[in-house]
Amino acid sequence: MDPRAPLLRLVDLALPPRCPGCGAIVEADHRFCAGCWDSLQFLGAPWCAACNLPFDFDRGPGARCAACLADPPPHDGVRAAVAYGDVARRLALKLKYGGRLAAAETMARAMARLVPEGADLLVPVPLHRWRLWSRGFNQAVLIAHGVARRSGLPVERDLLRRVRATPKLQGLGRRARAKAVAGAFALGPGARAKLQGRTVLLVDDVHTSGATGDACARLLKRGGAARVILLCWARVLAEEAPLD
């Protein structure tokens, strides 16, 4: 018997596990209550072969959505654990602005099921140094380490750098968002040697317009990556969905 067991039971009584979404008492850490769980829309196949946008029905192998047929993305798919909604939003805000670091582990557990075979490394989307200084952490790095613990993939946090601060993209159109992040990222020292022929999982919390992911994917591929797949907690499926 673990000699710490009595103490751990006292801790559980004093600080019982809480639902990451609403704070209700649940059976174990990182588990959602029934209400929050039912409201989450978990994403997966069938989906667009190019961007992984979920389809209502299976359209067959290689089927692409209308947007990808018109303008193929620079990445090799967006694998998101859930659709962006009230519960997914609350969890993302708790992590990013509330400092609830355990939320990164909750996200990573849901994201780990989407790690594809053949992936080589995890690259978190970087923050600009001023935002990192003010926030104290990069949520993408925390999530990436949570995924790494389940997948065994290495985390390469210095392959990408954000060399220019960017404004908030909320409320901007697609072209304005792309312009805002243009030139904001650069490869870190030695990145090209680590990227050659590799399949990279670019990790972030929420995928919205895709401007950031597209900019990073282009840069990683120019650096030698064979494939760049975006891996995130939540994906905004409707352009009008509120982010804050």
N, C-alpha and C positions, 0 to 999 in steps of 0.2 A: 504493500500500500504506500502510495506517495505520502511522505510526511507532511507535505504542504496541503493535503486534501482538506483538512478542517479549516485552514485559513482561506483556501480558495472558495469553500462553500460560504464562508462569512462574506467574502468579497462579492460573490454572486447575489447574496441577499441584500447587501447594501447598495450594490451597483449592478442591477440586473441588465442583461442584454436588451438593447433597444432597437426598434425597427429603424433602419437607415432613412426611411422615407418620412415617417410621421412621429417617431419617438415612442411608440407604444411598446410595452414589454413583450419580448418574443423569447423563443426557446434558446437561441444561440446568437452569437455575434454574427453580423453581416447577413442576417436573415430578415426578410421583409414580413410584415404582418399580412394576413390574408387579403385585406383591402388594398394595400399598396401593391402586393404581388399581382392581384387580378387586374390592376390598372396599368401595369407595365406591358408594353407590346414588344415582345422579344422578336428579334429579326433573324432571318436566315433564308436559305434557299426555299423555293425557287426565286431567283433574282437575275437581274441584268448581268450578262457575262462580262461586261466592261466595268460598270460602276457598282454592281451589287445592290442596285435599287430593288427592293422587294417587288415581286409580281404577285398578283392575286391568284394566278394559276400558272402551272408549268407550261412555258411556251416552247420548250425543247432546248436541246444543247446549243449553245452559241447565240441564243436570242439576246438582242440588245434593246434597251429602251429608246424612245424617240430622240431624247437629248443626246445620247451617245452615238446614234446613227448620224445625227447632224453635226456633232462636234465631239469626236472621241477624246476622252480625258487623258491627261499626261500620266496618270497613275494606273495601277492595275487592280483597282477595286477599293471600295470602302466597306470594311467589315465592322459594323456597329452592333453592340449587344442589344440595344433597345432603341425604339423610336423616341424622339424628344417629346416629352409630355410633362405633366405636373410633377410626378414623382421623380422622374429622371432629372428634371430641372432643379428640384429642391436638393437632390444629392450633389449635383454639380456645383451649385452655389454654396452649399455647406463646405465643400472642399476648397473651392477657389477663393471665396471671400470670408467664410466663417472659420477657416483654420481647422476644420474637422478632418484631420489627416487620415483617420480610419476609413473615411469614405473612399479613398484611393484603393484600399484593399477590397472593399465591396465591389467596386467597378471592375477591378482586375479579375476577380473570380468569375464574373459574368462574361468578360471578354476572352478569357483563356480558351473557351470552347471554340472560338473562331480562329485560333492560330492555325494557319494552313500547313500542310506537310511541305517540307522543303524550305521553310523560312530559315534564314541564317542569323539575323540579328534584329534587335529592337532599338529604334532611334526615337527618342522623345522630341516632340516639337519644342524648340528652345524659346525661352523668354529673353527679352532684352534685359541687360544688366540692371537698368534702373527699376524695371518692374520686378525683377527677381529680388532686388534689395528691399523694395517696399513691401513685397508680399512675404518674403522670407523663404519661399520654396517654389519649385516648379511642379505643378500638379501632374504634368505629363511624365516627369521623371519618377514620381512616386508610383503612378499607375504602371509604368513600364517595369519597375522593379517587382511589383506584385505579379505581373504577367510572367516575368522571368522566373519567379519562384515556382511557377506551375508548368512552365514550358521547357525550362532548362536553357533558354536562349540567352545570350549575353546582351547586356544593355550598353550601348555606345552613346553616351550622353554628350560627347564632345565632337561628334562628326559634323553636326550642324551648329551654326551660331547665328543668333539674330543680331545683326550689326547695326540695324537702324530701328529706332522705336517707331511703332505704327499706331495710328489712331484706332479707336474702337470702330469696328466694321458695321455695327448695328445701324440700320437705316440707310446704308449705302446700297446702290445698285450693283449688279454683278461687275460691270466694267470699272466702277469706282473702287470696288473692293480689290480687284486685281491690280489696279494702279497703286493702291495704298500699300500693298505688300511687295511691289516690284523692287528688287534690289535690297530687300530687308534681311535676306539670309545669305550666308556664305559657308563654304566648307571649312572645317577645322583642319589643323595641321595633320598630315598623314592620312587624311580621309580617303583619298583616292586608292591607296593600297588596300584599305580595309573594305572598300566598296566593290572592287572589281569582280564582276560576275555574280554578285550576291543578290539574294532576295531579302529586301529590307521591309520590316514592319514599322511604319511611321506612327507613333503613338500619340494620341491626344485625348482630351476629355469629351468634347462635343464637336461634331462636324456640322457646320452650318452651310455657308454658301460654297465652300470648297476652295476659296481663294488661297488660304494659307497652305492647305494640303497640296494644291496644284503647284504652287511656287516651290515648296520643298521637294516635291516629287521630281520636278524638272531639274532641279539642282543636283539631286542625288543621282539621277540618271546621267546627267552630264559628267558626274564624278566617277561613273563606271558601274553603277548598280544595274543589274539585269532587270529586276522587277522592284516596284515600290507599291506596297499595299498599305492602305490607311487602316489602322485599327483604333477604334474609339469606343467610348461608353455609350454615347447617344448620338443619333443622327436626326437632323431636322428634315422631315419628309415634305413639309409644306413651306413654301417660301415665306408665307406670311406669319409663320409661327413666332410668337414673342420669345426673345432670348433673355430678357432681364425683367 
